[in-house]
Amino acid sequence: IMQMDAGLDTGAMLATASCPVGRHTSATLHAELAALGPPLLLETLDHLEAYRSRAQSQDDSAATYAHKIDKREGLVDWHCPAREIERRLRAFDPFPGCYSFLGATRVKIWQASVVHAPTDMAVPGSIVRASDAGIVVACGGDLLCITQLQLPGGKRLEAREVLHGHTTQFTTAGVFRSSPDAAG
């Protein structure tokens, strides 16, 4: 809870609450943080003078500006480590969502998990295997198992559901790329 002043988000901090980020997406983290706010605000208002007496000024030199997220930031760079891609998927869920191209098809990728196994020198973006457990893709030094995705005009589906209808598209010959016509 912040004391209002003339600047944008520059007032003294009266009270704070936190929660672990864990495996949250931006949507689930937003919901959890939103639930923490009302009780903290009521507590602060009930004891406002006590909170004001121990308010902490913010350090302007530590302030950062968060730019508006652009949809293009959701493009997956398969040369990055799987852990970084997996975190980006969670950060950009629901907006803007992460995506990549498989042939000419733009595929949104919603959920995935890191696979701790060597890539056996596979090209980043190449599909290593596809099964009901997910679509395993080579990344920068490790693997990512895509478990939820979305095809154009469709809804979010578990990987096994997509594979049952599109088995030829998600074979080990497939390579996710940064554009529909990228050669590598």
C-alpha positions in Angstrom: 0.0 0.0 0.0 1.5 3.3 -1.1 1.0 6.8 0.1 0.0 9.0 -2.8 2.3 11.9 -3.8 2.9 14.0 -6.9 4.9 11.4 -8.8 3.9 8.2 -10.4 4.4 5.3 -8.0 6.8 7.3 -6.0 5.1 7.7 -2.6 6.2 6.1 0.7 5.4 2.4 1.2 2.9 1.9 4.0 2.5 -1.9 3.8 3.4 -4.7 1.5 2.4 -8.3 0.9 4.0 -10.9 -1.2 3.5 -14.4 -2.6 5.9 -16.8 -4.3 5.9 -16.7 -8.1 6.4 -20.5 -8.3 4.7 -21.9 -11.4 2.2 -19.1 -11.8 1.2 -17.6 -15.1 0.8 -13.8 -15.2 -2.9 -14.3 -15.0 -2.8 -16.6 -11.9 -0.2 -14.5 -10.2 -2.4 -11.4 -10.9 -5.4 -13.1 -9.3 -3.4 -14.2 -6.2 -1.9 -10.7 -5.7 -5.3 -9.1 -6.3 -6.7 -11.3 -3.4 -3.9 -10.1 -1.1 -4.7 -6.4 -1.7 -8.2 -5.8 -0.1 -7.4 -7.3 3.4 -4.1 -5.5 3.5 -5.8 -2.2 2.5 -8.4 -2.6 5.2 -5.8 -3.4 7.8 -3.7 -0.4 6.7 -6.7 2.0 6.9 -7.8 0.6 10.3 -4.4 1.5 11.7 -3.3 4.3 9.3 -1.4 6.4 11.8 0.7 3.4 12.9 1.5 2.5 9.3 2.3 6.1 8.4 4.8 6.3 11.3 6.8 3.4 9.9 6.4 4.2 6.2 9.4 3.6 4.0 10.5 6.0 1.3 11.2 4.5 -2.1 14.7 4.7 -3.6 14.3 6.6 -6.9 17.6 5.2 -8.1 16.3 1.7 -7.9 13.1 2.5 -9.9 12.7 0.8 -13.3 10.3 1.5 -16.1 8.3 -1.4 -17.5 7.6 -0.8 -21.2 4.3 -1.9 -22.8 4.6 -5.5 -23.9 4.5 -5.9 -27.7 2.9 -9.0 -29.3 6.2 -9.6 -31.1 7.9 -10.3 -27.8 6.0 -13.6 -27.7 8.0 -15.1 -30.6 9.9 -18.0 -29.2 13.7 -18.0 -29.7 14.6 -21.7 -29.7 18.2 -20.9 -29.2 17.5 -19.9 -25.6 17.6 -22.4 -22.8 14.3 -24.3 -22.2 14.0 -22.8 -18.7 14.0 -19.3 -20.1 11.4 -20.2 -22.8 9.2 -22.0 -20.2 9.3 -18.8 -18.0 8.4 -16.6 -20.9 5.4 -18.9 -21.7 4.1 -18.3 -18.2 4.9 -14.6 -18.2 3.0 -14.0 -21.4 0.0 -16.1 -20.5 -2.6 -14.8 -21.4 -1.2 -11.8 -23.1 0.4 -11.6 -25.6 1.0 -15.4 -25.7 4.0 -17.1 -27.1 4.2 -18.4 -30.7 6.4 -20.0 -33.3 6.0 -21.2 -36.8 5.8 -24.8 -37.9 6.0 -24.6 -41.7 3.5 -21.9 -42.7 1.4 -22.4 -39.5 1.6 -20.0 -36.6 1.3 -22.1 -33.5 0.6 -20.5 -30.1 2.4 -22.3 -27.2 0.7 -22.0 -23.8 2.3 -24.6 -21.5 5.5 -26.5 -21.4 8.0 -28.1 -19.1 11.7 -28.4 -19.2 13.1 -31.8 -20.0 16.5 -32.4 -18.4 18.1 -34.4 -21.1 20.8 -33.8 -23.7 19.7 -32.5 -27.1 22.1 -34.9 -29.0 23.1 -31.9 -31.1 19.6 -31.4 -32.4 18.9 -28.1 -34.2 17.1 -25.6 -31.9 13.4 -25.7 -32.8 13.4 -29.3 -34.1 10.8 -31.7 -32.9 12.7 -34.5 -31.1 9.6 -36.6 -30.3 5.8 -36.3 -30.1 3.6 -38.4 -27.9 0.5 -38.0 -25.7 2.9 -36.6 -23.0 3.7 -33.7 -25.3 5.8 -32.4 -28.2 9.5 -32.3 -27.2 11.5 -29.6 -28.9 15.2 -29.0 -28.9 16.3 -25.6 -27.4 19.6 -24.0 -26.7 21.3 -26.9 -24.9 18.3 -28.7 -23.6 14.7 -29.7 -24.4 11.2 -28.3 -23.8 8.1 -30.5 -23.7 5.1 -28.5 -25.1 2.0 -29.7 -23.3 -0.6 -27.1 -24.4 -0.9 -25.3 -27.7 -3.3 -23.6 -30.1 -3.6 -23.8 -33.8 -5.0 -20.9 -35.9 -8.7 -20.6 -35.5 -8.8 -23.1 -32.7 -8.8 -23.1 -28.9 -6.1 -24.1 -26.4 -5.7 -27.8 -26.5 -3.6 -30.3 -24.7 -0.8 -31.7 -26.9 -2.3 -35.1 -27.1 -5.5 -33.7 -28.5 -3.6 -31.7 -31.1 -1.5 -34.8 -32.0 -4.6 -37.0 -32.6 -5.8 -34.6 -35.3 -2.5 -33.4 -36.8 0.0 -36.3 -36.5 1.8 -35.6 -39.8 2.5 -32.0 -38.9 4.2 -32.7 -35.6 6.7 -35.4 -36.6 10.4 -35.4 -35.9 10.9 -33.9 -39.4 9.2 -30.7 -38.1 11.1 -27.6 -37.0 9.7 -24.6 -35.2 11.0 -21.4 -36.7 10.9 -17.6 -36.2 8.9 -17.0 -39.4 6.8 -19.0 -41.8 9.6 -18.8 -44.5 12.7 -18.9 -42.3 15.4 -21.3 -43.5 17.1 -21.6 -40.2 
